[in-house]
Amino acid sequence: MNGIQPTYVAVPREVNNTADTIPSYSSAYAGRHAAQSLINKYTGFVSSGTGITCDVLNRMDEPIECQFGCNLSNLAPRKLAPINCGQLGESLNDQTTKLRLRSEVPHLTRKDVSLIREPIYDILCRTLLQNGYHKAFSEMFHLYEKQNEERRIAGPDSPLWFIPPLAEQPEKIKLLAHHLSQAEMASRRRDHHSVCTSYLLLGRAFQDCPDDLWLAEHFFQNALKVAQDITDDDKLKLATAHQYYGLILQKRGQLDAAAVSLQEFYNLTRDKQWTNGCGAMLSQLATKHLVENYLKRTDQLPKEYHSDRIAFCREAHSIALKCDCWDIEAPIWLRLGQLLEESGKYEEALKTYKTYFEKASINEDYNHLGLACEALAKLCQRQKRLEECIEHLQKFASICERHGRWTELGRACQMLGSAYDATGDYASGLKWMKKAYSLPHMIQCLKPEDFRESVEAARIMIGVSRAHLMNKAYSMNMLDESPSAVSRVINWKSRPENEEELFPVKELKLPPIRFDDRQPNRDVLKYAQHPSTGFLYHK
């Protein structure tokens, strides 16, 4: 063929059987060495001058298991293993996930970034100024500076340094910014009602936290100033502002300043049918708060200032009587009687306690009825008028038993037992003490914990009354030199449980009980000084 060497395709099979070899890449394509170098680089096979042997082509490789679920069932035998697509699929999934997440992230402006990086106080101040709330910003900045100044004056050892500043309390600073901006908007509209309401809401939000009472006082004072300009609601807002301002001053210990606002609140609510959000009458609330203020001022005075304390209590008493509410009136009767008793005015105190007892009986208030009986018993015992004391206690016990007031009945029985024991009637005292002790077990459906105090006192007094009851009989047997008396004492010493059998009451020959000038028998010292039995006898 014109002297040109034929290619390996034209070579006859019988001349040169090269079926088992593949010609080299360079010989097939006119000796391009660059292509051959690429083959060596990417395949790793080193070809000879004649080509690659068919052993490589006929080699049976194990299929590579794909981690991403590639289908290997269609692979024919004697083929190369499939390409492992795991790494490629993983990279593709990562890129897809990144793109999806990046698309979900909103576009952030500089303002959005500042919300994360800057303090909330700075952000709110800038927002108030940008929106034109300059008055709200000034008030919030004033409170912030006031707190820092108080901390600086108090010094680092002060408890104020344990209270976090307003700038570090996001919820409170947001609440301040919201209500102050609302108040400024209302003031621009000359809506004094909304301004007063915003200040009242701020004060009520801070009045329950002990660390924020100064904030509550500040906002209640502002509400009071604004309420003075409201003239179209019959001074209802003014009365409410006086109420909250007086209560917060009283809570902070400023009783005299609080009395002024509470007195104004009391005067503004007279003969008015105003109610608060809970349905309570404002007139009764005013009476209650003013009476509490007088009682706290009474307790604040030294105990030796009897006349001043009684004067404050009488003022509170007169205010409570006008209210015609027993819940407010009852504590005043008891407190007035106690002050009169402390000052030595026993007759006035007795009269006050009796009135207190009668009113408690009329209102069926058994709690205050028991307090009145206890006060009467102590006063009558101090005046040696035990007959009247026992009379009131028996009346109290009968009322409680008739109305099923079992807790108060247990207390009345215990008090009656103590009163009888004080008069020397140990048998009657022991009877009432046993009744008080066994009352929780006699009546079903009673809670033992409600009787714990009275039962414990009765348990102790039972032992005391039994000891008092056998005292004279034991002393008589000790002084008696007869064998029977000595035998009784020895038997009781060996087993001190049968004193009622060994020392019967009939042997005592006690005189009838008299309440006039009756003193308890305390003969222990008398018999202790006896020459034959007394351990205090000295020759």
Beta strands, then each sheet from edge to edge (+ up, - down):
end
